[in-house]
Amino acid sequence: MRNGAAPHIRLSFWSACLSVCVATCLAASVSAADPAPATPRLAERLAAGQPVKVVCLGDSVTGVYYHTGGRRAYPEMLAVALQKAAPQARITLVNAGISGNTTVDGLNRLQKDVLDQHPDVVTVMFGLNDMVRVPLTDYQANLKTIIEKCRAVGAEVLLCTPNAVLDTAGRPITKLQEYCRAMHEVGAALKVPVCDCYAAHTALRERDALAWRLTLSDAIHPNMDGHKLTAVALTRTLTGRDVSLADVAPLQPALVRTRARVRAGEALRILAMPPYDRMLGEAFRTVSPNTKTEITLWPTADQTLAQLEEQAKTVRGKGYDLVVLAIPAAVTPHLESPPEAAISSYSWILNWSLSFGLQEWDVVGIAPGVTTIPETPADQAADAFARHMFGAQDLTLLTRPKADRTDATTLCSQWLKAQLDAP
């Protein structure tokens, strides 16, 4: 928590953030030489610019949910990465991930969600739910059946171990490792390649524990930084090529629902942390004077991160069109080693502010440095932490351009106009 961090701590935090980006791009690399593609037919079709359909089968880590901002996940990042690996490629990506699923569920919906899609390649990632509900032998048998059915329609298959997780009583790391080994055994027995995502995430944890922790949105789900790491590992296994996703920014425009309602002449319900409950009202009166807004204050004064997290649990189901998060610098973690409780609470403020699955309302952040120009090392470090956390979850954060002294109300209005005017 905030306690007057010294300049050397601020620089150390920037180093930690940089290590995340570097590790995200390189963690899947195991040697200087590119390996042979694990799915040669896919690699040939990509190189030839032929149409390719990839179906990603899995659970909530595969599907699009709150932990990656509600708009995309590693399958969508895989499509981006494959396009980088083969610019001429023509890729269709089908995300067949559903929260809570095990290999049992995957088998039950395999025909409709996978085989009927006529895939060229099927990636299969299960384990985080199987380890608590499906016996190991059944897990292996189910994987074998999935492989056989996919191969029967001519699809190549890539098994994918789950990502590394925080060690908890419900999902102990030792048990997850058993399921990862079981998947490798199935791959070896049926001569199916395995992308060891668990190893890629674990390698980052061993190099830089803080950097790895900041790729998680909760105890088991990676945020978008973690999903990028998975997509890079998958691309290397599928094509034999390394790519970087460090330059892939959150999707724009950020205000999809807000803009649609404004253009339709509909009223907006907004939840905003101060002072943006007031500033947004002024911004809408300036930029879109005919738009009716109902703005609810989300109080932050004298609130700890844990208290803000509790308040965030009430956001879902309220019918908001836009949620604006302006977590105060005073409670934003910025130590060289942020406390686990602080990282968790900050992440869950973001998580609870989002809908559970696909994004149903807009969620954006405003960096502490927009409200008050960050002059001190402590304020600059808090601003850096906010920038990192929102970007890592694929969420847009309004920030103050370097050396810009524009007042916050004007910055807010300029940003809102750009969002509403976006094509």
C-alpha positions as CSV (number, residue, x, y, z in Angstrom):
1,M,0.0,0.0,0.0
2,R,1.0,3.6,-0.4
3,N,3.7,4.7,2.0
4,G,5.9,7.2,0.1
5,A,7.8,4.9,-2.2
6,A,11.3,6.0,-3.0
7,P,12.5,6.7,-6.6
8,H,14.5,3.5,-6.8
9,I,11.3,1.5,-6.0
10,R,9.5,3.3,-8.8
11,L,12.2,2.2,-11.2
12,S,12.1,-1.3,-9.9
13,F,8.4,-1.5,-10.6
14,W,8.9,-0.3,-14.2
15,S,11.5,-3.1,-14.5
16,A,8.9,-5.6,-13.2
17,C,6.4,-4.4,-15.8
18,L,9.0,-4.6,-18.5
19,S,9.8,-8.2,-17.5
20,V,6.2,-9.1,-18.0
21,C,6.2,-7.9,-21.6
22,V,9.6,-9.6,-22.4
23,A,8.5,-12.8,-20.7
24,T,5.2,-12.8,-22.5
25,C,6.9,-12.8,-25.8
26,L,9.8,-15.2,-25.0
27,A,8.5,-17.7,-22.4
28,A,7.5,-20.2,-25.0
29,S,11.0,-20.3,-26.5
30,V,13.0,-23.3,-25.6
31,S,15.9,-23.0,-28.0
32,A,17.4,-20.6,-30.5
33,A,16.4,-22.8,-33.4
34,D,12.7,-23.0,-34.5
35,P,11.2,-26.4,-33.9
36,A,9.4,-28.3,-36.7
37,P,5.7,-27.4,-36.8
38,A,3.6,-29.9,-34.7
39,T,0.8,-29.6,-37.2
40,P,2.5,-29.7,-40.6
41,R,-0.7,-29.6,-42.7
42,L,-1.7,-26.4,-40.9
43,A,1.7,-24.9,-41.4
44,E,1.5,-25.7,-45.2
45,R,-1.9,-24.2,-45.5
46,L,-0.9,-21.1,-43.6
47,A,2.2,-20.6,-45.7
48,A,0.2,-21.1,-49.0
49,G,-2.5,-18.6,-48.0
50,Q,-5.2,-21.2,-48.1
51,P,-8.3,-20.9,-45.8
52,V,-7.7,-22.4,-42.4
53,K,-10.2,-23.0,-39.6
54,V,-9.0,-23.4,-36.1
55,V,-11.4,-24.5,-33.3
56,C,-10.3,-24.0,-29.7
57,L,-12.2,-26.4,-27.3
58,G,-12.0,-25.9,-23.6
59,D,-13.4,-24.3,-20.4
60,S,-13.5,-20.8,-19.0
61,V,-9.9,-20.2,-19.7
62,T,-10.6,-20.8,-23.4
63,G,-13.9,-18.9,-23.5
64,V,-14.4,-15.2,-23.3
65,Y,-15.1,-14.1,-19.8
66,Y,-14.4,-11.3,-17.3
67,H,-10.8,-12.2,-16.7
68,T,-9.7,-11.0,-20.1
69,G,-12.1,-8.0,-20.3
70,G,-15.0,-9.8,-21.9
71,R,-14.2,-9.2,-25.6
72,R,-11.6,-11.9,-26.5
73,A,-9.3,-14.5,-25.0
74,Y,-6.3,-16.6,-26.0
75,P,-8.1,-18.2,-29.1
76,E,-8.6,-14.7,-30.5
77,M,-5.0,-13.9,-29.7
78,L,-4.0,-17.1,-31.4
79,A,-5.6,-15.9,-34.6
80,V,-3.6,-12.7,-34.3
81,A,-0.4,-14.6,-33.6
82,L,-0.9,-17.0,-36.5
83,Q,-1.5,-14.0,-38.8
84,K,1.8,-12.5,-37.6
85,A,3.6,-15.9,-38.2
86,A,2.1,-16.1,-41.7
87,P,0.9,-12.7,-42.9
88,Q,-0.7,-14.3,-46.0
89,A,-2.8,-16.6,-44.0
90,R,-6.6,-16.7,-44.2
91,I,-7.7,-17.8,-40.7
92,T,-11.1,-18.5,-39.3
93,L,-11.1,-18.9,-35.5
94,V,-13.9,-20.6,-33.5
95,N,-13.8,-20.2,-29.8
96,A,-15.5,-23.2,-28.2
97,G,-14.7,-22.6,-24.6
98,I,-17.5,-22.8,-22.0
99,S,-17.1,-22.0,-18.3
100,G,-17.1,-24.9,-15.9
101,N,-16.6,-27.5,-18.6
102,T,-14.7,-30.7,-18.2
103,T,-13.7,-33.3,-20.8
104,V,-17.1,-34.9,-20.2
105,D,-18.8,-31.7,-21.3
106,G,-16.4,-31.3,-24.2
107,L,-17.3,-34.7,-25.5
108,N,-21.0,-34.0,-25.1
109,R,-20.9,-31.0,-27.3
110,L,-18.1,-32.1,-29.6
111,Q,-20.2,-32.7,-32.6
112,K,-22.1,-29.4,-32.6
113,D,-19.3,-27.1,-31.3
114,V,-16.3,-28.7,-33.0
115,L,-16.9,-31.3,-35.7
116,D,-19.8,-29.6,-37.4
117,Q,-17.5,-26.6,-37.8
118,H,-15.3,-28.6,-40.2
119,P,-12.0,-27.6,-38.6
120,D,-8.5,-28.0,-40.0
121,V,-7.1,-28.0,-36.5
122,V,-8.6,-28.5,-33.0
123,T,-6.8,-27.3,-29.9
124,V,-8.0,-29.0,-26.7
125,M,-7.4,-27.5,-23.3
126,F,-9.1,-29.1,-20.3
127,G,-7.9,-29.9,-16.8
128,L,-8.6,-27.1,-14.3
129,N,-12.2,-28.4,-13.8
130,D,-11.4,-32.1,-14.5
131,M,-8.9,-32.1,-11.6
132,V,-11.7,-31.5,-9.2
133,R,-14.5,-33.5,-10.8
134,V,-13.2,-36.1,-13.2
135,P,-11.0,-39.1,-12.2
136,L,-7.6,-39.2,-13.9
137,T,-8.3,-42.4,-15.8
138,D,-11.6,-40.9,-17.1
139,Y,-9.8,-37.7,-18.0
140,Q,-7.4,-39.6,-20.2
141,A,-10.1,-41.7,-21.8
142,N,-12.1,-38.6,-22.6
143,L,-9.1,-37.0,-24.2
144,K,-8.5,-40.1,-26.3
145,T,-12.1,-40.1,-27.6
146,I,-12.0,-36.4,-28.4
147,I,-8.8,-37.0,-30.4
148,E,-10.2,-40.0,-32.3
149,K,-13.4,-38.2,-33.2
150,C,-11.5,-35.1,-34.4
151,R,-9.1,-37.2,-36.5
152,A,-12.0,-39.1,-38.0
153,V,-13.2,-35.9,-39.7
154,G,-9.6,-35.1,-40.9
155,A,-8.6,-32.5,-38.3
156,E,-5.2,-32.2,-36.8
157,V,-5.3,-32.1,-33.0
158,L,-3.1,-30.1,-30.5
159,L,-3.5,-30.9,-26.8
160,C,-2.8,-28.0,-24.5
161,T,-1.9,-28.3,-20.8
162,P,-3.6,-25.7,-18.6
163,N,-1.8,-22.6,-17.3
164,A,-0.1,-22.5,-14.0
165,V,-2.3,-21.4,-11.0
166,L,-2.0,-20.1,-7.5
167,D,-1.6,-23.0,-5.1
168,T,-5.0,-23.4,-3.3
169,A,-6.7,-26.2,-1.3
170,G,-9.3,-26.6,-4.1
171,R,-6.7,-26.8,-6.9
172,P,-3.3,-27.8,-5.5
173,I,-0.4,-27.5,-7.9
174,T,0.7,-31.1,-7.3
175,K,-2.7,-32.4,-8.5
176,L,-2.7,-30.1,-11.6
177,Q,0.8,-31.4,-12.4
178,E,-0.7,-35.0,-12.4
179,Y,-3.3,-34.0,-14.9
180,C,-0.7,-32.3,-17.1
181,R,1.4,-35.4,-17.0
182,A,-1.7,-37.5,-17.9
183,M,-2.3,-35.3,-20.9
184,H,1.3,-35.8,-22.0
185,E,0.9,-39.5,-21.7
186,V,-2.2,-39.4,-24.0
187,G,-0.3,-37.3,-26.5
188,A,2.6,-39.8,-26.5
189,A,0.3,-42.8,-26.8
190,L,-1.7,-41.4,-29.7
191,K,1.2,-39.5,-31.3
192,V,-0.6,-36.2,-30.8
193,P,1.5,-33.0,-30.1
194,V,1.1,-31.3,-26.8
195,C,1.7,-27.6,-26.2
196,D,2.9,-27.3,-22.6
197,C,1.2,-24.1,-21.6
198,Y,1.7,-25.0,-18.0
199,A,5.5,-25.1,-18.6
200,A,5.5,-21.8,-20.4
201,H,3.7,-20.1,-17.5
202,T,5.8,-21.9,-14.9
203,A,9.0,-20.8,-16.6
204,L,7.9,-17.2,-16.2
205,R,7.1,-17.8,-12.5
206,E,10.5,-19.2,-11.9
207,R,12.2,-16.3,-13.6
208,D,10.1,-13.5,-12.1
209,A,7.4,-14.5,-9.6
210,L,5.9,-11.0,-9.5
211,A,5.7,-10.7,-13.3
212,W,4.0,-14.1,-13.4
213,R,1.5,-13.1,-10.6
214,L,0.6,-10.0,-12.6
215,T,-0.5,-12.3,-15.5
216,L,-3.3,-13.7,-13.4
217,S,-6.8,-12.2,-13.0
218,D,-7.6,-14.5,-10.1
219,A,-6.3,-17.8,-8.6
220,I,-6.7,-19.8,-11.8
221,H,-7.7,-17.5,-14.7
222,P,-5.0,-15.6,-16.6
223,N,-5.7,-12.1,-17.6
224,M,-5.0,-11.0,-21.2
225,D,-1.2,-10.8,-20.6
226,G,-1.4,-14.5,-19.5
227,H,-3.6,-15.3,-22.5
228,K,-1.0,-13.7,-24.8
229,L,1.6,-15.9,-23.3
230,T,-0.6,-19.0,-24.0
231,A,-1.2,-17.8,-27.6
232,V,2.5,-17.3,-28.2
233,A,3.3,-20.8,-26.9
234,L,0.5,-22.3,-29.1
235,T,1.8,-20.5,-32.2
236,R,5.3,-21.8,-31.7
237,T,4.0,-25.3,-31.3
238,L,1.7,-25.1,-34.3
239,T,4.0,-23.3,-36.7
240,G,7.5,-23.6,-35.3
241,R,7.7,-19.8,-35.2
242,D,8.0,-17.3,-32.4
243,V,6.0,-14.1,-32.5
244,S,5.4,-11.2,-30.2
245,L,2.0,-9.9,-29.0
246,A,3.4,-7.1,-26.9
247,D,2.1,-4.5,-29.4
248,V,-1.5,-5.8,-29.3
249,A,-3.4,-3.1,-27.4
250,P,-7.0,-3.3,-26.0
251,L,-9.7,-3.2,-28.6
252,Q,-11.0,0.2,-29.8
253,P,-13.4,1.8,-29.5
254,A,-13.8,1.0,-25.9
255,L,-17.3,2.5,-25.6
256,V,-19.2,0.1,-27.8
257,R,-22.5,0.1,-25.9
258,T,-22.3,3.7,-24.9
259,R,-21.7,4.9,-28.5
260,A,-24.5,2.7,-29.8
261,R,-27.0,4.1,-27.4
262,V,-25.9,7.7,-28.0
263,R,-26.3,7.2,-31.8
264,A,-29.7,5.7,-31.2
265,G,-30.8,8.6,-29.0
266,E,-31.2,6.4,-26.0
267,A,-30.5,7.4,-22.4
268,L,-27.4,6.2,-20.5
269,R,-27.0,4.8,-17.1
270,I,-23.5,5.4,-15.8
271,L,-21.6,4.3,-12.6
272,A,-18.5,6.4,-12.0
273,M,-15.9,6.9,-9.3
274,P,-15.3,10.5,-8.3
275,P,-14.6,13.0,-9.6
276,Y,-15.8,11.5,-12.9
277,D,-19.4,11.3,-11.9
278,R,-19.3,15.1,-12.2
279,M,-16.8,15.4,-15.0
280,L,-18.6,12.9,-17.2
281,G,-21.8,14.8,-16.8
282,E,-20.0,18.0,-18.0
283,A,-18.3,16.0,-20.8
284,F,-21.6,14.7,-22.2
285,R,-23.2,18.1,-22.0
286,T,-20.3,19.4,-24.1
287,V,-19.9,16.6,-26.5
288,S,-23.4,15.1,-26.8
289,P,-25.8,17.6,-25.3
290,N,-28.9,15.7,-26.4
291,T,-27.9,12.5,-24.6
292,K,-29.7,12.0,-21.3
293,T,-27.5,10.6,-18.6
294,E,-28.2,9.1,-15.2
295,I,-24.9,9.0,-13.3
296,T,-24.5,7.2,-10.1
297,L,-21.6,7.9,-7.8
298,W,-19.4,5.1,-6.7
299,P,-17.8,6.6,-3.6
300,T,-14.1,6.1,-3.0
301,A,-13.3,8.5,-0.2
302,D,-11.7,6.8,2.8
303,Q,-12.2,3.4,1.2
304,T,-9.6,0.7,1.2
305,L,-9.0,-1.6,-1.8
306,A,-10.8,-4.4,0.1
307,Q,-13.8,-2.1,0.6
308,L,-13.9,-1.1,-3.0
309,E,-13.7,-4.8,-3.9
310,E,-16.8,-5.4,-1.8
311,Q,-18.6,-2.5,-3.5
312,A,-17.6,-3.9,-6.9
313,K,-19.6,-7.1,-6.1
314,T,-22.8,-5.1,-6.4
315,V,-22.2,-3.8,-10.0
316,R,-23.6,-6.8,-12.0
317,G,-27.3,-6.8,-12.5
318,K,-27.8,-3.1,-12.1
319,G,-28.3,-2.3,-15.8
320,Y,-25.5,0.1,-16.2
321,D,-24.3,1.0,-19.7
322,L,-20.9,2.3,-18.6
323,V,-18.8,1.8,-15.6
324,V,-15.9,4.2,-15.0
325,L,-13.2,3.1,-12.6
326,A,-10.9,5.8,-11.1
327,I,-9.2,3.9,-8.3
328,P,-7.4,6.6,-6.1
329,A,-3.7,6.7,-6.1
330,A,-3.8,6.7,-2.3
331,V,-4.9,3.0,-2.3
332,T,-3.2,1.8,-5.5
333,P,-0.3,-0.7,-4.9
334,H,3.0,0.5,-6.1
335,L,5.7,-1.2,-3.9
336,E,8.4,-3.2,-5.5
337,S,6.7,-6.3,-4.1
338,P,3.0,-5.4,-3.9
339,P,1.1,-7.4,-1.2
340,E,-0.8,-10.3,-2.5
341,A,-4.0,-9.0,-0.9
342,A,-3.6,-5.7,-2.7
343,I,-3.0,-7.3,-6.1
344,S,-6.0,-9.6,-5.6
345,S,-8.4,-6.8,-4.5
346,Y,-7.3,-4.5,-7.4
347,S,-7.9,-7.3,-9.9
348,W,-11.3,-8.2,-8.4
349,I,-12.4,-4.6,-8.6
350,L,-11.9,-4.9,-12.3
351,N,-13.4,-8.4,-12.5
352,W,-16.6,-7.6,-10.6
353,S,-17.1,-4.5,-12.6
354,L,-17.4,-6.6,-15.7
355,S,-20.2,-8.9,-16.8
356,F,-19.4,-12.6,-16.2
357,G,-19.1,-13.5,-19.9
358,L,-19.1,-11.5,-23.1
359,Q,-19.0,-7.8,-22.3
360,E,-22.6,-6.5,-21.8
361,W,-21.7,-3.0,-20.8
362,D,-18.6,-0.8,-21.2
363,V,-15.9,-0.7,-18.5
364,V,-13.1,1.8,-18.7
365,G,-10.5,3.2,-16.3
366,I,-9.1,6.6,-15.6
367,A,-5.5,6.6,-14.4
368,P,-4.8,8.5,-11.1
369,G,-2.5,10.8,-13.0
370,V,-5.4,12.2,-15.1
371,T,-7.1,13.6,-12.0
372,T,-3.9,15.0,-10.4
373,I,-0.7,15.4,-12.4
374,P,1.7,12.8,-10.8
375,E,4.6,14.9,-9.6
376,T,6.0,12.6,-6.9
377,P,7.7,9.2,-7.4
378,A,4.9,7.6,-5.3
379,D,2.2,9.1,-7.5
380,Q,4.0,8.1,-10.7
381,A,4.4,4.5,-9.4
382,A,0.7,4.3,-8.6
383,D,-0.1,5.6,-12.1
384,A,2.2,3.0,-13.6
385,F,0.5,0.2,-11.7
386,A,-2.9,1.3,-12.9
387,R,-1.6,1.4,-16.5
388,H,-0.2,-2.1,-16.2
389,M,-3.3,-3.7,-14.6
390,F,-5.9,-2.3,-17.0
391,G,-3.7,-3.1,-20.0
392,A,-3.1,-6.6,-18.7
393,Q,-6.9,-7.2,-18.6
394,D,-7.4,-5.8,-22.1
395,L,-9.3,-2.8,-20.7
396,T,-8.9,0.8,-21.9
397,L,-7.4,3.2,-19.4
398,L,-7.6,7.0,-20.0
399,T,-4.1,8.3,-19.2
400,R,-2.4,11.7,-19.2
401,P,0.1,12.2,-22.1
402,K,3.6,12.8,-20.9
403,A,4.2,16.5,-20.0
404,D,0.6,17.3,-20.8
405,R,-0.8,19.9,-18.3
406,T,-4.4,19.9,-19.6
407,D,-7.1,19.9,-16.9
408,A,-8.8,16.6,-16.2
409,T,-12.3,17.8,-17.3
410,T,-10.9,18.8,-20.8
411,L,-9.0,15.5,-21.1
412,C,-12.2,13.6,-20.3
413,S,-14.2,15.6,-22.8
414,Q,-11.6,15.1,-25.5
415,W,-11.4,11.4,-24.9
416,L,-15.2,11.0,-24.9
417,K,-15.6,12.9,-28.2
418,A,-12.9,10.7,-29.8
419,Q,-14.7,7.6,-28.6
420,L,-18.2,8.7,-29.8
421,D,-16.8,9.9,-33.1
422,A,-14.9,6.7,-33.8
423,P,-16.0,4.8,-37.0
